[in-house]
């Protein structure tokens, strides 16, 4: 019952026209909603692109025009005209780079900083007013959706240490873990509701009564978003064996070391709790999870074919010493 999909390198699925239309429709809706289509952005004399250039200057000065162009994806000639207009208006000053005589460092003048401050304040006020029309719950949902969209559209990279966090479970986490198990295994392996029912029983048994000194559950988060879970309990047949259960890594976090971090946390806890051995049950089709276990020294000790969750499967028991 451990999911870290082995299909990470599968060919991408074709994009349905309806999906493209949905994204384009949202783009049209949101640009209207935040009123960026007008030439006088936020009742200023600047367009959206000009305002973005001012923003980059304010955050990074002194900065070369080339760096701003790379950040914003702007054509060099177009950016040069914007910068020159700012220079002519007394908002920006250019200084030849001490390191490259062909390059200029750009800085905002006092007038430029004042112009940016007005834009920044109006943008903050406008956004705050939009958020004020929403309930606290809807604001939270919106911010989660924005963060999720940004992650989805950003090239995958290993998370910085502060982004990946493993914590003990809290209110709401058990329900999330059950739902994600049921949905992911149905989507990826076609397993039926029997599997979700099994996971629900296991988590309910844990949440209903466990010994915190010897049994724990952890949730993995990236940027505050739940992306994985696992728990450890005493084995039902041998209380001296720590049973690792319900390791799961959400698809959007795979390849980022989340599964390894969760298993490492389990092993460290089990050692401190005094267990001499750790055991887990999985199925042979869960290849990626098996590689994690093998990497931590687990050894296959038993295999049994079974028909469960609507499929013919091969169950496996893996163990390792903790001493």
C-alpha positions as CSV (number, residue, x, y, z in Angstrom):
1,X,0.0,0.0,0.0
2,X,2.7,2.4,-0.9
3,X,2.5,4.7,-3.9
4,X,5.4,6.5,-5.6
5,X,4.6,6.0,-9.3
6,X,7.1,4.4,-11.7
7,X,5.6,6.1,-14.7
8,X,7.4,9.4,-14.3
9,X,9.0,9.1,-17.8
10,X,5.9,8.1,-19.6
11,X,5.0,10.0,-22.8
12,X,2.9,13.0,-22.1
13,X,-0.8,12.7,-22.8
14,X,-2.3,14.7,-25.7
15,X,-3.8,18.0,-24.6
16,X,-7.6,18.1,-25.1
17,X,-8.9,21.3,-26.8
18,X,-11.3,21.8,-23.9
19,X,-8.3,22.0,-21.5
20,X,-6.7,24.7,-23.7
21,X,-10.0,26.6,-23.9
22,X,-10.4,26.5,-20.1
23,X,-7.0,28.0,-19.5
24,X,-7.5,30.7,-22.1
25,X,-11.0,31.5,-20.7
26,X,-9.4,31.9,-17.2
27,X,-6.7,34.2,-18.6
28,X,-9.4,36.4,-20.1
29,X,-11.4,36.4,-16.9
30,X,-8.5,37.2,-14.6
31,X,-7.0,40.0,-16.7
32,X,-10.4,41.6,-16.7
33,X,-10.9,41.0,-13.0
34,X,-7.6,42.7,-12.0
35,X,-8.1,45.5,-14.6
36,X,-4.7,45.2,-16.4
37,X,-6.0,45.7,-20.0
38,X,-6.2,49.4,-19.7
39,X,-3.3,51.6,-20.9
40,X,-3.4,53.6,-17.7
41,X,-2.7,50.7,-15.2
42,X,-4.0,51.6,-11.7
43,X,-4.9,55.1,-12.9
44,X,-1.2,55.7,-13.7
45,X,0.5,56.8,-17.0
46,X,2.1,53.4,-17.3
47,X,1.1,50.2,-19.1
48,X,1.4,46.8,-17.4
49,X,4.8,46.1,-19.1
50,X,6.2,49.5,-18.0
51,X,5.0,48.9,-14.5
52,X,6.7,45.5,-14.4
53,X,9.9,47.0,-15.5
54,X,9.6,49.6,-12.7
55,X,9.0,46.8,-10.2
56,X,12.1,44.9,-11.3
57,X,14.2,48.0,-11.0
58,X,12.9,48.8,-7.6
59,X,13.6,45.2,-6.3
60,X,17.0,44.7,-7.9
61,X,18.8,48.1,-8.6
62,X,21.4,48.5,-9.8
63,X,20.7,46.1,-12.5
64,X,21.5,45.6,-16.2
65,X,18.7,46.0,-18.7
66,X,19.7,42.5,-20.0
67,X,18.8,40.9,-16.7
68,X,15.4,42.5,-16.6
69,X,14.8,41.4,-20.2
70,X,15.7,37.8,-19.3
71,X,13.4,37.9,-16.2
72,X,10.4,39.3,-18.0
73,X,11.0,37.6,-21.4
74,X,11.0,41.0,-23.2
75,X,12.5,41.7,-26.6
76,X,15.8,43.7,-26.2
77,X,14.7,46.5,-28.5
78,X,11.3,46.9,-26.8
79,X,12.9,47.0,-23.4
80,X,15.4,49.5,-24.6
81,X,12.6,51.9,-25.7
82,X,10.9,51.5,-22.3
83,X,14.1,52.2,-20.4
84,X,15.0,55.2,-22.6
85,X,11.5,56.7,-22.0
86,X,12.0,56.3,-18.3
87,X,15.4,58.0,-18.6
88,X,13.9,60.9,-20.6
89,X,11.1,61.3,-18.0
90,X,13.7,61.5,-15.2
91,X,12.7,58.2,-13.6
92,X,15.8,56.1,-14.4
93,X,19.5,56.9,-14.6
94,X,22.1,54.9,-16.5
95,X,25.6,54.3,-15.3
96,X,28.2,52.5,-17.4
97,X,29.2,49.2,-15.8
98,X,32.6,49.1,-14.2
99,X,33.0,45.5,-15.4
100,X,31.7,45.8,-19.0
101,X,32.0,49.1,-20.9
102,X,29.2,47.9,-23.3
103,X,26.7,47.5,-20.4
104,X,24.8,50.0,-18.3
105,X,23.6,49.7,-14.7
106,X,20.1,51.1,-14.2
107,X,18.9,52.8,-11.1
108,X,15.7,54.5,-10.1
109,X,16.0,58.3,-9.4
110,X,14.1,59.8,-6.6
111,X,11.2,60.6,-8.9
112,X,11.3,56.9,-10.1
113,X,11.1,55.6,-6.6
114,X,8.2,57.9,-5.9
115,X,6.4,56.8,-9.0
116,X,6.9,53.1,-8.1
117,X,5.7,53.7,-4.5
118,X,2.4,55.1,-5.8
119,X,2.0,52.1,-8.2
120,X,2.9,49.6,-5.5
121,X,0.5,51.2,-3.0
122,X,-2.4,51.2,-5.4
123,X,-1.7,47.6,-6.5
124,X,-1.8,46.6,-2.8
125,X,-5.0,48.4,-2.1
126,X,-6.7,47.1,-5.2
127,X,-5.8,43.5,-4.4
128,X,-6.8,43.9,-0.7
129,X,-10.2,45.2,-1.8
130,X,-10.7,42.2,-4.1
131,X,-9.8,39.8,-1.3
132,X,-12.1,41.6,1.1
133,X,-15.1,40.6,-0.9
134,X,-14.3,36.9,-0.2
135,X,-15.0,35.0,2.9
136,X,-12.0,33.7,5.0
137,X,-12.6,30.2,3.6
138,X,-12.8,31.4,0.0
139,X,-9.6,33.5,0.5
140,X,-7.8,30.4,1.8
141,X,-9.0,28.3,-1.2
142,X,-7.9,31.0,-3.6
143,X,-4.4,31.3,-2.1
144,X,-4.0,27.5,-2.2
145,X,-5.1,27.4,-5.8
146,X,-2.7,30.2,-6.8
147,X,0.2,28.4,-5.1
148,X,-0.7,25.1,-6.8
149,X,-0.9,26.8,-10.2
150,X,2.5,28.4,-9.7
151,X,4.1,25.1,-8.7
152,X,2.5,23.3,-11.7
153,X,3.8,25.9,-14.1
154,X,7.3,26.1,-12.6
155,X,10.0,23.8,-13.9
156,X,10.6,21.0,-11.4
157,X,13.6,21.3,-9.2
158,X,14.7,19.8,-5.9
159,X,13.0,21.7,-3.1
160,X,15.2,23.8,-0.9
161,X,15.4,22.3,2.6
162,X,13.0,24.8,4.1
163,X,10.4,23.9,1.5
164,X,10.1,20.2,2.4
165,X,8.8,19.6,5.9
166,X,7.8,16.4,7.7
167,X,5.6,16.9,10.7
168,X,3.4,14.8,12.9
169,X,-0.2,14.6,11.9
170,X,-2.9,16.9,13.0
171,X,-6.6,17.6,12.6
172,X,-7.8,17.0,9.0
173,X,-4.7,15.0,8.0
174,X,-6.2,11.6,8.5
175,X,-9.2,12.4,6.2
176,X,-6.8,13.8,3.6
177,X,-4.6,10.7,3.7
178,X,-7.5,8.3,3.2
179,X,-8.9,10.4,0.3
180,X,-5.6,10.6,-1.5
181,X,-4.9,6.9,-1.1
182,X,-8.3,6.0,-2.5
183,X,-8.1,8.5,-5.4
184,X,-4.5,7.9,-6.5
185,X,-4.7,4.1,-6.4
186,X,-8.0,4.2,-8.4
187,X,-6.5,6.6,-11.0
188,X,-3.1,4.9,-11.3
189,X,-3.8,1.2,-10.8
190,X,-7.6,0.9,-11.2
191,X,-8.1,-0.4,-7.6
192,X,-11.6,-0.3,-6.4
193,X,-13.3,0.9,-3.2
194,X,-12.1,-2.1,-1.2
195,X,-8.7,-0.5,-1.0
196,X,-10.0,2.9,0.3
197,X,-12.0,1.0,2.9
198,X,-8.9,-0.9,4.0
199,X,-6.9,2.3,4.3
200,X,-9.7,3.9,6.2
201,X,-9.8,1.1,8.7
202,X,-6.0,1.3,9.2
203,X,-6.0,5.0,9.8
204,X,-9.1,4.8,12.0
205,X,-7.4,2.2,14.2
206,X,-4.4,4.4,14.5
207,X,-6.3,7.6,15.2
208,X,-8.7,5.9,17.5
209,X,-6.0,4.8,19.9
210,X,-2.2,4.5,19.7
211,X,0.8,4.7,22.0
212,X,2.7,7.9,21.0
213,X,5.9,6.6,22.5
214,X,5.9,3.7,20.0
215,X,3.4,4.7,17.3
216,X,3.4,7.8,15.2
217,X,2.0,9.3,11.9
218,X,3.7,11.9,9.8
219,X,2.7,14.3,7.0
220,X,5.1,15.6,4.4
221,X,4.5,19.2,3.2
222,X,6.1,21.3,0.4
223,X,5.4,25.0,0.8
224,X,2.7,24.2,3.3
225,X,0.8,21.8,1.0
226,X,0.3,18.2,2.0
227,X,2.1,15.9,-0.4
228,X,2.7,12.6,1.5
229,X,2.1,10.6,4.6
230,X,3.2,7.4,6.5
231,X,2.7,5.9,9.9
232,X,4.4,3.4,12.2
233,X,2.6,1.0,14.6
234,X,3.5,-2.1,16.6
235,X,3.1,-5.2,14.5
236,X,-0.2,-7.0,15.4
237,X,1.6,-10.4,15.7
238,X,4.8,-9.3,17.2
239,X,4.9,-6.1,19.3
240,X,8.6,-5.9,19.0
241,X,8.4,-5.3,15.3
242,X,7.7,-1.8,14.0
243,X,5.1,-1.9,11.1
244,X,5.5,0.8,8.4
245,X,2.1,1.5,6.9
246,X,0.5,3.6,4.2
247,X,3.5,5.4,2.6
248,X,2.1,7.7,0.0
249,X,3.7,10.5,-2.1
250,X,1.4,12.7,-4.2
251,X,2.2,12.8,-7.9
252,X,3.1,16.5,-7.9
253,X,5.9,15.8,-5.4
254,X,7.4,12.7,-6.9
255,X,11.1,12.8,-7.6
256,X,11.7,15.4,-4.9
257,X,12.9,12.9,-2.2
258,X,9.6,13.0,-0.2
259,X,9.3,9.2,0.0
260,X,12.9,8.8,1.2
261,X,12.4,11.5,3.8
262,X,9.3,9.8,5.2
263,X,10.9,6.3,5.3
264,X,14.0,7.8,7.0
265,X,11.8,9.5,9.6
266,X,10.0,6.1,10.3
267,X,13.3,4.3,10.7
268,X,14.8,7.0,13.0
269,X,11.7,7.0,15.2
270,X,11.5,3.2,15.4
271,X,15.1,3.0,16.5
272,X,14.6,5.5,19.2
273,X,11.4,3.7,20.3
274,X,13.5,0.5,20.9
275,X,12.2,-1.7,18.1
276,X,14.8,-4.2,16.9
277,X,13.1,-4.7,13.5
278,X,10.9,-3.0,11.0
279,X,8.4,-4.7,8.6
280,X,6.1,-3.5,5.8
281,X,3.6,-5.0,3.4
282,X,3.3,-3.8,-0.2
283,X,2.6,-5.2,-3.7
284,X,5.1,-6.0,-6.4
285,X,3.6,-3.5,-8.9
286,X,4.6,-0.6,-6.7
287,X,8.1,-0.4,-8.2
288,X,9.2,3.1,-7.2
289,X,8.3,2.5,-3.5
290,X,10.2,-0.8,-3.5
291,X,13.3,1.0,-4.7
292,X,13.1,3.3,-1.7
293,X,12.8,0.3,0.6
294,X,15.7,-1.4,-1.0
295,X,17.8,1.8,-0.7
296,X,17.2,1.7,3.1
297,X,18.3,-1.9,3.4
298,X,14.9,-3.6,3.5
299,X,15.0,-7.2,2.3
300,X,12.1,-9.2,0.7
301,X,11.2,-12.1,3.0
302,X,7.9,-13.3,1.7
303,X,5.6,-13.1,-1.4
304,X,2.0,-14.3,-1.7
305,X,-0.4,-13.9,-4.7
306,X,-3.8,-12.6,-3.8
307,X,-6.9,-11.2,-5.4
308,X,-7.8,-7.8,-3.8
309,X,-9.1,-4.4,-4.8
310,X,-10.5,-5.9,-8.1
311,X,-7.1,-7.2,-9.3
312,X,-4.8,-10.2,-9.1
313,X,-1.8,-9.0,-7.2
314,X,1.4,-10.3,-5.5
315,X,1.8,-9.1,-2.0
316,X,5.2,-8.7,-0.5
317,X,6.6,-8.5,3.1
318,X,9.9,-6.6,3.5
319,X,12.0,-6.4,6.7
320,X,15.2,-4.9,8.0
321,X,17.1,-4.9,11.3
322,X,17.2,-1.6,13.3
323,X,19.9,-2.5,15.8
